[in-house]
Amino acid sequence: MSIDYGMKRVGIAVTDPLQIIANGLDTVPTSEIFDFLKTYTDNEEVSEIVVGMPLHADGNPTGLEPAINDFIRKVNKLFPAIKVVRQDERFTSSDAKKIILQSGARKKKRRDKSLVDKISAVLILQEFLESRRNGS
């Protein structure tokens, strides 16, 4: 599972059992993420949560990092059996917007920020899976 954490919304993606491909799952309000995770983990096996690490182009963390660290602490406390790992998420939002545009989506759909968050979570998870396969 991957998380694209934001102050308003959280994009969520999951992978198939063989961990080959990432798929968008949902976008939930940040205030509801722990209820969502509890319900989801009660019904599905989750061994790891990949949390996006927002960095500036120069590699320094963004201002969102303290909120993400608080989120991770709470995940570790509530779900101690689930490993939390980080994945660089530089450029995932802009890449997600390009994907939506290239898909031929109508203007209304292209403005849907929750869709951008969900696709960003897919990109985070797919990059993580590929880096794991490549041993990096």
ROPAMAR-956719 format. One line per field, with one value per atom (N, C-alpha, C): y, z, x; residue in three letters. Coordinates in Angstrom, 3 decimals, decimal comma, padded with zeros to 6 digits. Each point is the difference from the previous one (the first is absolute). Layout:
% ROPAMAR-956719
py Y; ...
pz Z; ...
px X; ...
rest Ala; ...
END
This chain:
% ROPAMAR-956719
py -001,171; 001,171; 001,233; 001,033; 001,264; 001,132; 001,018; 001,171; 001,248; 000,824; 001,345; 000,931; 000,352; 000,737; 001,482; 000,570; 001,436; 000,531; 001,295; 000,609; -000,130; -000,068; -000,130; -001,420; -000,639; -001,317; -000,916; -001,307; -001,032; -000,901; -000,070; -000,922; -001,362; -001,055; -001,355; -000,909; -000,797; -001,000; -001,321; -001,069; -001,342; -000,768; -001,106; -000,845; -001,363; -000,712; -001,355; -000,917; -001,219; -000,897; -000,315; 000,016; -000,280; 001,255; 001,117; 001,294; 000,369; -000,085; 000,328; 001,388; 000,298; 001,262; 000,694; 001,309; 000,816; 000,464; 000,059; 000,470; 001,017; 001,035; 000,980; -000,637; 000,265; -000,560; 001,047; 001,108; 000,983; 001,292; 001,022; 001,247; 000,297; 000,226; 000,265; 001,299; 000,673; 001,179; -000,392; 000,831; -000,296; -000,302; 000,686; -000,215; -001,401; -000,720; -001,327; -001,138; 000,313; -001,009; -001,168; 000,245; -001,113; -000,924; 000,556; -000,842; -000,848; 000,620; -000,725; -001,137; 000,311; -001,021; -001,145; 000,309; -001,034; -000,939; 000,572; -000,805; -000,816; 000,630; -000,700; -001,147; 000,257; -001,042; -001,114; 000,271; -001,064; -000,990; 000,464; -000,818; -000,452; 000,670; -000,303; -000,077; -000,838; -000,108; 001,141; 000,714; 001,077; -000,267; -000,234; -000,288; 001,244; 000,942; 001,238; 001,156; 001,165; 001,241; 000,877; 000,356; 000,877; 001,416; 000,859; 001,370; 000,913; 000,801; 000,934; 000,990; 000,300; 000,954; 001,216; 001,065; 001,173; 000,785; 000,143; 000,721; 001,101; 001,075; 001,031; -000,559; 000,672; -000,449; -000,151; 000,806; -000,076; -001,120; -000,748; -001,120; 000,307; 001,266; 000,351; -000,304; -000,407; -000,311; 001,249; -000,225; 001,102; 000,249; 001,019; 000,347; -001,019; -000,946; -001,040; -001,111; -000,067; -001,100; -000,180; 001,059; -000,227; -000,680; 000,378; -000,634; -001,459; -000,291; -001,384; -000,825; 000,573; -000,718; -000,310; 000,929; -000,253; -001,133; 000,036; -001,048; -001,366; -000,070; -001,269; -000,503; 000,895; -000,415; -000,643; 000,600; -000,544; -001,337; -000,119; -001,280; -001,080; 000,311; -000,973; -000,428; 000,922; -000,309; -000,837; 000,375; -000,688; -001,322; -000,104; -001,188; -000,488; -000,483; -000,344; -001,132; -000,825; -001,110; 000,440; 001,223; 000,489; 000,879; -000,375; 000,756; 001,267; 001,128; 001,258; 000,355; 000,258; 000,401; 001,303; 000,698; 001,281; -000,133; 000,801; 000,028; 001,443; 000,418; 001,334; 000,195; 001,097; 000,263; 001,278; 000,434; 001,193; -000,197; 001,005; 000,068; -000,928; -000,750; -000,905; 000,766; 001,130; 000,768; 000,541; 000,542; 000,522; -001,145; -001,143; -001,161; -000,501; 000,006; -000,432; 000,907; 001,295; 000,948; -000,260; -000,303; -000,305; -001,266; -001,001; -001,259; 000,246; 000,794; 000,311; 000,743; 000,962; 000,768; -000,917; -000,872; -000,904; -001,041; -000,258; -000,988; 000,528; 001,300; 000,593; 000,352; 000,057; 000,310; 001,400; 000,135; 001,304; 000,987; 001,272; 001,071; -000,169; -000,365; -000,177; -001,088; -001,098; -001,104; 000,410; 000,824; 000,441; 000,900; 000,652; 000,877; -000,741; -001,275; -000,814; -000,302; 000,748; -000,161; -001,371; -000,598; -001,328; -001,037; 000,176; -000,901; 000,153; 001,231; 000,246; -000,700; 000,090; -000,632; -001,521; -000,577; -001,452; -000,464; 000,700; -000,372; 000,216; 001,035; 000,221; -001,177; -000,519; -001,163; -001,210; -000,155; -001,096; 000,162; 001,210; 000,245; -000,268; 000,411; -000,256; -001,501; -000,753; -001,443; -000,694; 000,418; -000,630; 000,253; 001,219; 000,300; -000,826; -000,170; -000,814; -001,450; -000,552; -001,378; -000,201; 000,960; -000,094; 000,118; 000,883; 000,140; -001,251; -000,639; -001,249; -001,112; -000,069; -001,014; 000,213; 001,273; 000,338; -000,026; -000,243; -000,085; 001,322; 001,128; 001,295; 000,488
pz 000,000; 000,000; 000,000; -000,687; 000,062; 000,370; 000,569; 000,477; -000,593; -000,652; -000,394; 000,985; 001,074; 001,117; -000,330; 000,287; -000,154; 001,171; 000,159; 001,125; -000,137; -001,226; -000,224; -000,358; -000,877; -000,521; 000,031; -000,010; -000,060; -001,186; -000,942; -001,117; 000,431; -000,406; 000,429; -001,225; -000,051; -001,059; 000,641; -000,698; 000,472; -001,164; 000,327; -001,014; -000,011; -001,071; -000,109; 000,942; 000,263; 000,928; -000,400; -001,307; -000,449; 000,015; 000,365; 000,085; -001,318; -001,067; -001,329; -000,439; 000,244; -000,497; 001,081; -000,002; 000,961; -000,630; 000,815; -000,444; 000,994; -000,526; 000,869; 000,760; 001,284; 000,826; 000,332; 000,596; 000,468; 000,364; 000,245; 000,590; 001,138; 001,185; 001,160; 000,662; 000,661; 000,760; 001,061; 000,198; 000,955; 001,384; 000,382; 001,321; 000,158; -001,113; 000,044; -000,309; -000,166; -000,467; 000,971; 001,296; 000,925; 000,068; -000,118; -000,090; -001,272; -001,107; -001,259; 000,127; 000,555; 000,137; 000,897; 001,064; 000,914; -000,744; -000,696; -000,747; -001,075; -000,720; -001,096; 000,524; 001,040; 000,520; 000,708; 000,425; 000,571; -001,079; -001,260; -001,092; -000,997; -000,027; -000,965; 000,718; -000,519; 000,575; -000,523; 000,917; -000,346; 000,768; -000,729; 000,663; 000,128; -000,941; 000,018; -000,459; 000,551; -000,487; -000,468; -001,270; -000,586; 000,061; 000,745; 000,169; -000,834; -000,822; -000,837; 000,833; -000,481; 000,658; -000,930; 000,303; -000,880; 000,209; -001,075; 000,040; -001,050; 000,305; -001,001; -001,040; -001,120; -001,062; 000,496; 001,004; 000,522; 001,027; 000,287; 000,923; 001,435; 000,315; 001,353; 000,190; 001,234; 000,242; -000,088; -000,376; -000,063; 001,393; 000,107; 001,268; 000,483; -000,847; 000,364; 000,832; 000,007; 000,649; 001,487; 000,818; 001,407; 000,145; -000,819; 000,057; -000,423; -000,997; -000,448; 001,087; 000,673; 001,095; 001,128; 000,310; 001,008; -000,464; -001,268; -000,576; 000,137; -000,342; 000,069; 001,438; 000,950; 001,415; 000,412; -000,430; 000,359; -000,707; -001,253; -000,714; 000,730; 000,389; 000,713; 001,320; 000,662; 001,278; -000,191; -000,995; -000,223; -000,749; -000,834; -000,841; 000,123; 001,179; 000,214; -000,892; -000,540; -000,853; -001,437; -000,339; -001,368; -000,057; -000,895; -000,196; -000,798; 000,425; -000,722; -000,638; -001,294; -000,726; -000,748; -000,350; -000,703; -001,444; -000,863; -001,411; -000,480; -000,624; -000,595; -000,923; 000,195; -000,842; -000,815; -000,185; -000,829; -001,361; -000,436; -001,343; -000,223; 001,020; -000,248; -000,301; 000,669; -000,278; -001,420; -000,441; -001,372; -001,010; 000,299; -000,882; -000,051; 001,146; 000,045; -000,872; 000,072; -000,827; -001,487; -000,362; -001,408; -000,445; 000,864; -000,332; -000,237; 000,863; -000,140; -001,309; -000,307; -001,242; -001,217; 000,034; -001,122; -000,177; 001,073; -000,086; -000,769; -000,290; -000,720; 000,898; 001,304; 000,943; -000,266; 000,238; -000,171; 001,039; -000,262; 000,840; 001,466; 000,242; 001,375; 000,715; -000,683; 000,586; 000,266; -000,910; 000,171; 001,220; 000,415; 001,176; 001,307; -000,070; 001,169; 000,789; 001,078; 000,787; 000,670; 000,308; 000,617; -000,995; -001,284; -001,022; -000,094; 000,072; -000,009; 001,197; 001,170; 001,201; -000,136; -000,566; -000,166; -001,000; -001,115; -000,988; 000,559; 000,801; 000,646; 000,902; 000,726; 000,862; -000,844; -001,176; -000,907; -000,442; -000,371; -000,455; 001,113; 001,215; 001,146; 000,178; -000,018; 000,213; -001,159; -001,228; -001,151; 000,026; 000,345; 000,104; 001,102; 001,111; 001,087; -000,448; -000,660; -000,462; -000,996; -000,903; -000,993; 000,656; 000,970; 000,666; 000,800; 000,568; 000,732; -000,962; -001,159; -000,998; -000,512; -000,127; -000,523; 001,086; 001,237; 001,108; 000,431; -000,310; 000,432; 001,267
px 000,851; -000,851; 000,896; -000,457; 000,738; -000,945; 000,611; -000,727; 000,640; -000,817; 000,411; -000,699; 000,717; -000,586; -000,086; -001,151; -000,200; -000,802; 000,007; -000,707; -001,519; -000,511; -001,444; -000,415; 000,794; -000,347; 001,211; -000,309; 001,029; -000,329; 000,934; -000,147; 000,530; -000,698; 000,359; 000,067; 001,069; 000,145; 000,408; -000,304; 000,364; 000,610; 000,621; 000,595; -000,682; 000,212; -000,524; 000,794; -000,487; 000,699; 001,448; 000,290; 001,364; 000,886; -000,582; 000,705; 000,668; -000,800; 000,496; -000,464; -001,274; -000,552; -000,824; 000,078; -000,749; -001,309; -001,047; -001,315; -000,531; -000,639; -000,634; -001,146; -000,066; -001,064; -001,049; 000,432; -000,968; 000,721; -000,784; 000,469; -000,954; 000,559; -000,850; 000,442; -000,936; 000,409; 001,032; 000,990; 001,067; -000,563; -001,056; -000,599; -000,591; -000,212; -000,613; 000,976; 001,289; 000,946; 000,143; 000,002; 000,203; -001,212; -001,200; -001,199; 000,057; 000,417; 000,119; 001,021; 001,177; 001,048; -000,451; -000,702; -000,486; -000,960; -000,968; -000,971; 000,698; 000,906; 000,678; 000,860; 000,789; 000,892; -000,762; -001,228; -000,833; -000,445; -000,037; -000,516; 001,068; 001,124; 001,057; 001,344; 000,879; 001,341; 000,874; 000,619; 000,923; 001,291; 001,081; 001,270; 000,868; -000,174; 000,779; -000,866; 000,318; -000,600; 001,148; -000,040; 001,006; -000,561; 000,673; -000,457; 000,891; -000,632; 000,742; 000,792; 001,199; 000,884; 000,123; -000,755; 000,045; 001,296; 000,727; 001,269; -000,013; 000,714; 000,218; 000,972; 000,117; 000,897; 001,442; 000,389; 001,373; 000,187; -001,073; 000,093; -000,378; -000,264; -000,421; -001,479; -000,395; -001,413; -000,883; -001,249; -000,962; -000,577; -000,814; -000,626; -001,012; -000,371; -000,961; 000,643; 001,318; 000,716; -000,359; -000,114; -000,386; -001,367; -000,963; -001,332; 000,084; 000,825; 000,171; 000,669; 000,993; 000,660; -000,987; -000,889; -001,046; -000,921; -000,376; -000,836; 000,681; 001,272; 000,743; 000,086; 000,234; 000,046; -001,320; -001,098; -001,309; -000,255; 000,402; -000,134; 000,781; 001,245; 000,834; -000,635; -000,665; -000,644; -001,263; -000,824; -001,278; 000,136; 001,033; 000,183; 001,445; 000,395; 001,413; 000,520; -000,867; 000,435; 000,272; -000,371; 000,180; 001,249; 000,891; 001,233; -000,304; 000,554; -000,160; 001,339; -000,022; 001,194; -000,292; 001,052; -000,156; 000,465; -000,600; 000,365; -000,018; 001,074; 000,083; -001,206; -000,703; -001,172; 000,153; 001,260; 000,212; -000,635; -000,712; -000,591; -001,193; -000,452; -001,129; -001,285; -000,214; -001,229; 000,008; 001,132; 000,052; -000,090; 000,619; -000,117; -001,444; -000,681; -001,399; -000,872; 000,249; -000,771; 000,243; 001,242; 000,320; -000,725; -000,038; -000,681; -001,486; -000,601; -001,435; -000,239; 000,856; -000,136; 000,162; 001,010; 000,251; -001,107; -000,737; -001,082; -001,198; 000,013; -001,114; -001,173; 000,238; -001,072; -000,552; -001,277; -000,652; 000,540; -000,226; 000,524; -000,405; -001,254; -000,486; 000,811; 000,266; 000,750; 001,452; 000,569; 001,386; 000,158; -001,069; 000,048; -000,266; -000,292; -000,329; 001,276; 000,215; 001,228; 000,075; -001,131; 000,032; 000,525; -000,285; 000,533; 001,521; 000,478; 001,449; 000,652; -000,615; 000,561; 000,032; -001,059; -000,054; 001,059; 000,131; 001,009; 001,403; 000,186; 001,299; 000,350; -000,978; 000,240; 000,392; -000,617; 000,360; 001,453; 000,384; 001,374; 001,012; -000,325; 000,878; 000,201; -001,095; 000,086; 000,715; -000,294; 000,648; 001,512; 000,410; 001,433; 000,653; -000,698; 000,515; 000,180; -001,010; 000,063; 001,149; 000,158; 001,072; 001,380; 000,133; 001,308; 000,326; -001,006; 000,213; 000,437; -000,657; 000,377; 001,414; 000,385; 001,329; 001,071; -000,419; 000,948; 000,584; -000,705; 000,529; -000,638
rest Met; Met; Met; Ser; Ser; Ser; Ile; Ile; Ile; Asp; Asp; Asp; Tyr; Tyr; Tyr; Gly; Gly; Gly; Met; Met; Met; Lys; Lys; Lys; Arg; Arg; Arg; Val; Val; Val; Gly; Gly; Gly; Ile; Ile; Ile; Ala; Ala; Ala; Val; Val; Val; Thr; Thr; Thr; Asp; Asp; Asp; Pro; Pro; Pro; Leu; Leu; Leu; Gln; Gln; Gln; Ile; Ile; Ile; Ile; Ile; Ile; Ala; Ala; Ala; Asn; Asn; Asn; Gly; Gly; Gly; Leu; Leu; Leu; Asp; Asp; Asp; Thr; Thr; Thr; Val; Val; Val; Pro; Pro; Pro; Thr; Thr; Thr; Ser; Ser; Ser; Glu; Glu; Glu; Ile; Ile; Ile; Phe; Phe; Phe; Asp; Asp; Asp; Phe; Phe; Phe; Leu; Leu; Leu; Lys; Lys; Lys; Thr; Thr; Thr; Tyr; Tyr; Tyr; Thr; Thr; Thr; Asp; Asp; Asp; Asn; Asn; Asn; Glu; Glu; Glu; Glu; Glu; Glu; Val; Val; Val; Ser; Ser; Ser; Glu; Glu; Glu; Ile; Ile; Ile; Val; Val; Val; Val; Val; Val; Gly; Gly; Gly; Met; Met; Met; Pro; Pro; Pro; Leu; Leu; Leu; His; His; His; Ala; Ala; Ala; Asp; Asp; Asp; Gly; Gly; Gly; Asn; Asn; Asn; Pro; Pro; Pro; Thr; Thr; Thr; Gly; Gly; Gly; Leu; Leu; Leu; Glu; Glu; Glu; Pro; Pro; Pro; Ala; Ala; Ala; Ile; Ile; Ile; Asn; Asn; Asn; Asp; Asp; Asp; Phe; Phe; Phe; Ile; Ile; Ile; Arg; Arg; Arg; Lys; Lys; Lys; Val; Val; Val; Asn; Asn; Asn; Lys; Lys; Lys; Leu; Leu; Leu; Phe; Phe; Phe; Pro; Pro; Pro; Ala; Ala; Ala; Ile; Ile; Ile; Lys; Lys; Lys; Val; Val; Val; Val; Val; Val; Arg; Arg; Arg; Gln; Gln; Gln; Asp; Asp; Asp; Glu; Glu; Glu; Arg; Arg; Arg; Phe; Phe; Phe; Thr; Thr; Thr; Ser; Ser; Ser; Ser; Ser; Ser; Asp; Asp; Asp; Ala; Ala; Ala; Lys; Lys; Lys; Lys; Lys; Lys; Ile; Ile; Ile; Ile; Ile; Ile; Leu; Leu; Leu; Gln; Gln; Gln; Ser; Ser; Ser; Gly; Gly; Gly; Ala; Ala; Ala; Arg; Arg; Arg; Lys; Lys; Lys; Lys; Lys; Lys; Lys; Lys; Lys; Arg; Arg; Arg; Arg; Arg; Arg; Asp; Asp; Asp; Lys; Lys; Lys; Ser; Ser; Ser; Leu; Leu; Leu; Val; Val; Val; Asp; Asp; Asp; Lys; Lys; Lys; Ile; Ile; Ile; Ser; Ser; Ser; Ala; Ala; Ala; Val; Val; Val; Leu; Leu; Leu; Ile; Ile; Ile; Leu; Leu; Leu; Gln; Gln; Gln; Glu; Glu; Glu; Phe; Phe; Phe; Leu; Leu; Leu; Glu; Glu; Glu; Ser; Ser; Ser; Arg; Arg; Arg; Arg; Arg; Arg; Asn; Asn; Asn; Gly; Gly; Gly; Ser; Ser; Ser
END
